[in-house]
């Protein structure tokens, strides 16, 4: 049965990096979960179709989070006194060990999913832990939420606490296959994504096994890359044969090309690594708040964009303090200004249209035709009511969008749709 409805309001979306498409009091048509088009007047073919009048609210594509750690949600906003590797050892790993307890996992993941459901995020790529039962609890809850997500059972067989280190690469691979097969039977909107945590925690045998699984089931991959200077030195010690950090993944076919890949952070990538990322079509998940909180540095995002590398945004809970992607957009701009000032680079800071693209169509591309209101794109949409900020009709749509970014106005998300399904309307 065909499903059609129309949203009326002040519409804003991107077709290309750095450009905003806006229309005051336009009509956004959804047909069978996809965008039919954006119109100044209702086309004759849709006369009589239900119109939901959103008044002067902004209507934008749903926001995409390319990198977050669900088990870390419990300690967001705390423990920001260390750099990455010690932070993992002292705070992150002890917390993730707790997810062996399914009661704890159900409770904490429930809090995470509830917050994500009522956020501005419609799609996300999420790390879980090594624990298959707990990971499936998370996926069950996400499936029920109506969001579209990719979730990874984490793989790690070295350089971690005993309770968080898998028995060996073979056992890890077998459990991963069983998990993938079970997910494919049970979930429609919640997809598995292979998740080697990072090179220091994964043996060569594990990476070889993950590549076999990736090829057999056509799965995407997510991991971390060149986040912290000390981490990069460690990777060189562990993998002396690799030309650079990314090459340690690429040697096993887990770095783009025929393997859709997200690499989070990419703070300290050098020219050779950047070119390999470009050649292989690797997605960058830019996590500016986390990179500042853990003193990792400021990623050269302008370089990535100029090279044509796909860049999206990540909250990186709990290195980042909030799941709010409006906040990530703001931090991306601020970090780019700091990079220009401190490093004396001849590179313009990021702009609102650019970070908006990264948060919508740029990151959404990892999911397919997602993140825009162009015809044929998935109907993922947010209705943003900024009336309490005062007389929206006196400001342009682009100015109102900027205010949402800088004021982190996630609280004013009035309604949310994913593939045409209403997640909430309040």
N, C-alpha and C positions, 0 to 999 in steps of 0.2 A: 504493500500500500504506500502510495506516494505521500511524503510529508513536506509541507511548504509553510513557512511563516516569514514575516518581515519585521525587522527592527528599524524604527525611525529615530534618528538623533543626529548628533554632531559626530561625523565619522572621520577616523584618522587611521591610516595604515601606510605601509611601505611597499614599493615595487623594487626600488633600487637603493643601494647604500647611500645614505646622506640626503635622501629626498623623502619628504612627507606628502602623501596624498590626503587631502582634506576635503570635506563637503559638509557644509552646515545644513542641518535638517534634511539629510539624505535618507535613502531607503536601502537597507542591506537585506538582500533576499537569501534565505536558506532553503535549499531543496535537497531532501534526502541526506542531510548531514554535511553537505558541501555548500560553498558559496556559489550562488548563481550570478550575482553581480551587485554593484553599487550604482544606484540611480538617483537622479534629481527628482524624478516623478515615477510613480508606480507604473511599470509597463502594462500595456493592455492585457497581456497574457496572465498577469497576476492580479487583475481587478477582482475584488471579492475575497482575496487571501487575507487571513488574520494579520493585522498590523499591531505590534506592541509599541506604543508610543513612549519613548524614553525621555520625552521633553528635551531639555538642553543638556542632558547627560552626554558625555563622550562615549563613543563606541570604538573600541580598539581590538586588535587580535589578542588572544590569550598570550601570556608571557611564558617563556621556555627557560627552564633551569637545566643546564647541561651537566651540572656536577654538584651532588650533595651526598652526605653520609647520614642515612637515617638513624643508625644507632648512636650517633654523637649528639642527637637533638637534646638529650637530657642535660648536657652540660654546656649548651650554647651560652655565650656571654661570660664564661668563666675561664680561668687558667690561661690567660694570654701573656704570661710572663716569660715564656720560653720560645726558642726557635723550634723548627719542625721536628727534628729527630728526637730530641729530648721530650718534646710535647707528646709525641706518639707514645713513647715509652712510659711516661709518668701518668698520663691521663687517658689517652685514647684507647690503648690496648687493654688496660684494666677494665674500662667500661665495656668494651666489646666482648670480653670474656663472659660477662654477665648474661649474654644472649643465649647461652646454653640452657638457661632457665626459661622455659617456654611461657611461664606465667609472667615473668618480668618482660619478656619480649612482647607478649600480647599487650600488656599495659603500656609500655613505652612507645611501641610502634603505633598503638591506637592514638596516643597524644600527638605524635608526629603527623599521622595521616589526617586527623581532624584539623590540625592547623593548616596543612597543605591544601585540604579541600576548600577551605574558606579564604585562601590567599588569592593572589592574582595569577598564580601559576596554573596553567592548564596541562602542561607536559613537563616531564622531568626524567633525567637519567640519575639513578640512585644506587649507591653502594649499600649493601647490607653487611653481613659478617660471613665467616666461614661456615656457619651453622645452617644446614639445609632446612630443618624444620622451622627455625625462627624466620629464615628468609621467606619461606612459603606463607607464614603467618602475615608478614608484611605485604606480600603480594595479594593475599586474600583481601586484606583491608583496603589496599589501593584499588583492586578490582571493584569492590563494592562502592568506592567513592565516585566512580564515573570518570576519573581522570585517565589520561593515557600516559603510561610510564614504561621505562625500561629499568629493570632491577637486576643487580648483579650479586650472585653468591660469590663472595670474595675467595680468591685462591691465594694461599701463602704457605710455603713449606720450609721456610728458613728465616733466621734473624727476627724471631718474634717470641713472645712468652710461650712456654710449653703448652699452656691451655688454649693458645690461639694459633698453634702451628699444626697443620694437617699432618697425618701420619707419614705420608710420603706422596710423591707425585702420582703414582699409580692409583692410590686410594682417592686422592683428590680428583683425578680425572674420572674415575668410575662414579663417584658421587655427583660430579658435575653433570655427567651424561644423564643419570637417573633424574636429576633435578630438571634438566632441560626438557626431557620427555614428559615428565609430570606437568610442568608448566604449560606445555603445548596442548595438553588435554584439558586443562582446567581453566585457563585464562584467555580472554579475548583482547582486552585492552592493556593488559600488564604483561610485557614481553621480557624474556631473559636476555641479558647481555653479559658476555664473558668479561670477567673482572679480575685479572691479575693485579694485585694491589699496587705494587711497583717493583721495579727490577730487584732491589735489595731483598725483597721477601719471596722471590720466585726463582727456583732452580732452573737450569737449562732443561732438565727433563720435564718439569712442569710446563714450561713454555712450549716445548715440542708437543706435549699432549694437548694443550689448549688449542694449538694450531690445527691439529687433527680434528678436534671437536668443532672448531670454527668452520672448517671446510665441509665437514659432514653435514652440519645443520645450517650453514649459511648465516651464522650469528655475527652481530657487531661486537666491538670490543671497547672497553673504557679502562683508562689507567691514568697514571701521573707522569709528568715529564718535566725535568729541569726546573724544579720548584725552588730548591734551596742549594746554595753553594756547597755546603758540607755533604749533602746528599749526592751531588754530581761527582764529587771526589770519591765517595764511597762506591758509586757505580763504576768508575774507572778502575778501582782496585778489584772489584768483583768480576768485571768483564774487560780485561785488558785488551782483548782482541777487537772490541767494538770501537768504531771510529768516533762515536759520540753517544750520548745517552739514548737517543731515539734509535740509533743503529742496533742497540742491544735488543730492542723489540723487533726491528725490521729483519734481523737475521733469522727470526722465527716466523716471519710473515704476519706479524701482529702490529703493523704500523701503516694502516691505510692500504692503498692500491686495491686489491680485490677483497679487502677486509675493512668494512666501514669502521672508523676508529675515532674516538674522542680522546684527546690528551689534555688533562687539566693542568693549568698554571702556565707552563712554558715561559717562565720568567727569565731564564738565562740561556735561551737558545742562541747559538752562534750561527754564522752564515751557512755553514754546510748542513747543519741540522734544519734550518729554516727552508733551504732548498729541497731537502728530502721530504719535509712536510708538504711543501707545495706540489712536488712531483707526485706524491702518493695520495693527495687529497685528504690529509689528516685534518680533522676539526680541532680547533683550539677552544677549550672552555676557560674563558678569562674570569678569574676569581679575585677581583681587586681588594675586597675587604680582607679576605683571608691572607693574601700576600702581604698586606700591611700589618695585620695583627700578629703574624708569626715572623715578622721581619725578614720575609723572603726576598722582597724587592718589588719592582714595578715592571710588568711585562711590556715589551715593545709592540703594543697592539697596532700602532700606526704602521709599523713595518709589515706586520702580518696582513693588514688590510690592503696596503699598496702592492703586496706580492700576490694578492688574490686568494689568500688562505681564508677558509671559512672560519669565522669567529663567532661564538655565542657567549653567553654569560652564565656563570655559576655562582650560587650562594656559598657553596662549600661549607655548609653546616658541618662541624662547629668551629672550623677555623674562621668562618664568617659567623656573625652573631644572629643573623635573621634569614628566613626564607624569602624575604621580600625582594623581588627582582627590581622593583623601583629603586630600592636602596643600592642594589648592585649597579644599576645604570648611573646613579649619582656618583658612587665611588669610582667607577670606571673613568668618568670625566675628570674628577678631582685628581686621581692618580696620574692620568695622562698630563695634567698641568704640572704636577710635581716632577714628573720625569723630564719634561721639557726644561723646567727651571733648574733642576739639580744637575742634570746631565748635559745641559747646554746643547741639546739636540735641535737640529733644524727640522723639527717635525711638529705640525700643528696639533694641539690638544684635540681630543675627541669632542664631538658635538652631540646635542640632543637627538637630531635625526639619525646620527650614526649609532649611538647606543640603543636607540629605539629599534633600529633595524636588527642589531645584534640580539636584542631580547625577544624579537619576534621572528622575522623571516630568516635571519642569519642562523640562529640556533635551531629554529624549526625545520630547516632543511635536512637535519639529521633524521627527522621523522618522515620526510617525504614532502608532499605539497602542503606545508603547514606554516602558519605565521603571517599570512597576508589575507586581504579580502579580494584578491584576484580570482577570477572565475575558475572553479575547479578545485580551489584550496579547501582543506577541511574547515568546517565552520566552528572554529575555536574563537570565542569572543568574550570580551568583558564590557560591562556597562558601568561607567564611572560617574558617580554623582558628586560633583564638586560644588553644589549649591551652597553648602554651609561655609565655603570659603568666600562667598560673596559675589553675586551678580555675574555669572559666567558669560552672559550675553555681551558684556562689555569688553571681553578679551577674545583674542583670536584662538583658534583651536590649538595652534602650535604653542602659544604662550600658556594655555591651560595644561597642555601635556607637560611642558617644562616644570610647571608648578607641582604636578603630580610626582614627577621624578624627584625634585629637590625637597619636597615635604614628605616623601615616602608614603603617599596617601593610600596605602592598601586598605585602610579602614573604610574608605569610601567606594569600594567595589560593591556595586548594588546588585549585579547579576553576573552569572558566569555560565558559559556554554562550552561544551566539548563535543565536537562532531555533531553539532545540532541538538545535543541533549542538554536540557536545563539542569545544571548542577545545583544552583540556588538562585532565588530572587528575593531580596529583602528590602 
